[in-house]
Amino acid sequence: MTRKFFSAIALLGLFAAANPVAAQDRKVAVEMLPAPARRAYYQVAFMQQAVAMYAKMHLGASGLPLPVFREGLVGYYNLRASGNYAATPPVLTLIDFSQSSQQKRLWVINVEKCKVLFHTLVAHGKASGEDRPLAFSNKDGSEMSSLGFYRTAPTTYVGKHGLSLKIAGMDPGFNSNAASRAVVVHGAEYVCEDFVKAHGRLGRSQGCPALPVAETEAIVKTIRGGSVIYLHGPAGAGYRSQWLNVDTAASAFASQLGAGRMEQ
């Protein structure tokens, strides 16, 4: 991006500050920019929105790093724009497996309302590690957690762990075998503070993101219906994804604002 593009963006910012009620005029001004400058404008707007949401929900104080939230939000907008998902719940579930299992490392967020709905414990796969998961796999029988973005099934079901929810992996090579591995969201007795006090860590699953039993029903009923889950791993895990493209996420964000999709 050149200095000219950023100058155009800065001028639009000054225009917005001087004319806080002139949203339509600002939209017209943005649409008159050259395509690269328009992309830069919406990228900046998207990142500013992410930071504002992060601060409003006090996510830093609750232990969620800003980069993890930002990645989750990028994937959320890209996945929402990838198919007929406009009617799906505006819900993003973030699981940060770079953190200790003793910490509450799962957040369920209503993106439209900018509200944290749940913040709780979540277990990782037993073969991924002890307190902190270090290894991840997409292979059947690995008993490891799988990184990446998922979509939730339309409905819940009752299985051997009680009320449960199937999830579909959206990242080939990283979590695309979730269905054949029977990786689902379910409750487990070993996901609780008492287990942590007794063992110094949570109990572990066979690869499922297992939840506290008391919160499972409310959570799975909230996130069912095609919402987005992002399972983040530690640095060095080697995860990469098409859904982490900031350009396309900013375009989807702009479209949601009614500004139209940006030219590529």
Backbone hydrogen bonds, N-H to C=O, Kabsch-Sander energy under -0.5 kcal/mol:
donor,donor_aa,acceptor,acceptor_aa,energy
6,F,2,T,-1.8
7,S,3,R,-2.3
8,A,4,K,-2.1
9,I,5,F,-2.1
10,A,6,F,-2.6
11,L,7,S,-2.5
12,L,8,A,-2.0
13,G,9,I,-2.1
14,L,10,A,-2.2
15,F,11,L,-2.4
16,A,12,L,-2.5
17,A,13,G,-2.2
18,A,14,L,-2.2
19,N,15,F,-1.7
22,A,19,N,-1.9
23,A,21,V,-0.9
26,R,22,A,-2.1
27,K,23,A,-2.3
28,V,24,Q,-2.2
29,A,25,D,-2.3
30,V,26,R,-2.5
31,E,27,K,-2.3
32,M,28,V,-1.1
33,L,30,V,-1.6
38,R,34,P,-2.6
39,R,35,A,-2.5
40,A,36,P,-2.2
41,Y,37,A,-2.4
42,Y,38,R,-2.2
43,Q,39,R,-2.2
44,V,40,A,-2.3
45,A,41,Y,-2.4
46,F,42,Y,-2.5
47,M,43,Q,-2.4
48,Q,44,V,-2.5
49,Q,45,A,-2.1
50,A,46,F,-2.2
51,V,47,M,-2.1
52,A,48,Q,-2.4
53,M,49,Q,-2.6
54,Y,50,A,-2.3
55,A,51,V,-2.2
56,K,52,A,-2.5
57,M,53,M,-2.2
58,H,55,A,-1.2
59,L,54,Y,-2.0
62,S,58,H,-1.2
63,G,60,G,-1.3
64,L,59,L,-2.4
69,F,65,P,-2.0
70,R,66,L,-3.0
71,E,67,P,-2.3
72,G,68,V,-2.3
73,L,69,F,-2.4
74,V,70,R,-2.3
75,G,71,E,-2.4
76,Y,72,G,-2.3
77,Y,73,L,-2.3
78,N,74,V,-2.2
79,L,75,G,-2.9
80,R,76,Y,-2.3
81,A,77,Y,-1.4
82,S,79,L,-0.9
85,Y,80,R,-0.6
85,Y,83,G,-1.9
88,T,85,Y,-1.6
91,V,89,P,-2.3
92,L,109,I,-2.7
93,T,228,V,-2.7
94,L,92,L,-0.5
94,L,107,W,-3.1
95,I,230,Y,-2.6
96,D,105,R,-2.5
97,F,95,I,-0.9
97,F,232,H,-2.6
99,Q,96,D,-1.4
101,S,131,D,-1.6
103,Q,100,S,-1.5
105,R,103,Q,-1.1
106,L,120,T,-1.6
107,W,94,L,-2.6
108,V,118,F,-2.5
109,I,92,L,-2.8
109,I,107,W,-0.5
110,N,115,K,-2.9
111,V,90,P,-2.4
111,V,109,I,-0.9
112,E,90,P,-0.7
114,C,110,N,-1.0
115,K,110,N,-1.8
117,L,108,V,-3.2
117,L,115,K,-0.6
118,F,108,V,-1.4
120,T,106,L,-1.9
123,A,210,A,-2.4
126,K,205,S,-3.0
127,A,143,E,-2.6
128,S,125,G,-1.5
129,G,125,G,-0.5
129,G,126,K,-0.6
134,L,128,S,-3.4
135,A,128,S,-1.9
137,S,145,S,-1.9
142,S,139,K,-1.6
148,G,231,L,-2.5
150,Y,229,I,-2.6
151,R,168,A,-2.0
152,T,227,S,-1.8
153,A,166,K,-2.4
157,Y,164,S,-2.2
159,G,157,Y,-0.6
159,G,162,G,-2.5
162,G,159,G,-1.9
164,S,157,Y,-3.4
165,L,185,V,-2.0
167,I,183,V,-0.9
168,A,151,R,-3.1
169,G,167,I,-0.5
170,M,149,F,-2.9
174,F,171,D,-2.2
175,N,171,D,-2.4
176,S,171,D,-0.9
178,A,175,N,-1.6
181,R,177,N,-2.1
182,A,179,A,-1.2
183,V,178,A,-2.7
184,V,182,A,-0.7
185,V,165,L,-3.0
186,H,184,V,-0.6
186,H,209,P,-0.5
187,G,161,H,-0.6
187,G,163,L,-0.5
188,A,211,L,-2.2
191,V,188,A,-1.6
192,C,190,Y,-1.0
196,V,192,C,-1.5
197,K,193,E,-2.5
198,A,194,D,-1.8
199,H,195,F,-2.4
200,G,196,V,-2.8
203,G,190,Y,-2.1
205,S,124,H,-2.3
210,A,208,C,-1.6
211,L,186,H,-2.9
213,V,188,A,-0.6
215,E,212,P,-1.2
216,T,212,P,-1.1
216,T,213,V,-0.7
217,E,213,V,-0.6
219,I,215,E,-2.2
220,V,216,T,-2.9
221,K,217,E,-1.9
222,T,218,A,-1.1
223,I,219,I,-2.3
224,R,220,V,-1.3
225,G,153,A,-3.4
226,G,153,A,-0.5
227,S,223,I,-0.9
228,V,91,V,-1.7
229,I,150,Y,-2.3
230,Y,93,T,-3.1
231,L,148,G,-2.8
232,H,95,I,-3.0
232,H,230,Y,-0.8
237,A,234,P,-1.6
244,L,241,S,-1.2
245,N,242,Q,-1.0
246,V,244,L,-0.8
249,A,245,N,-1.7
250,A,246,V,-2.7
251,S,247,D,-1.8
252,A,248,T,-2.3
253,F,249,A,-2.4
254,A,250,A,-2.5
255,S,251,S,-2.3
256,Q,252,A,-2.1
257,L,253,F,-1.5
258,G,255,S,-1.5
259,A,254,A,-2.6
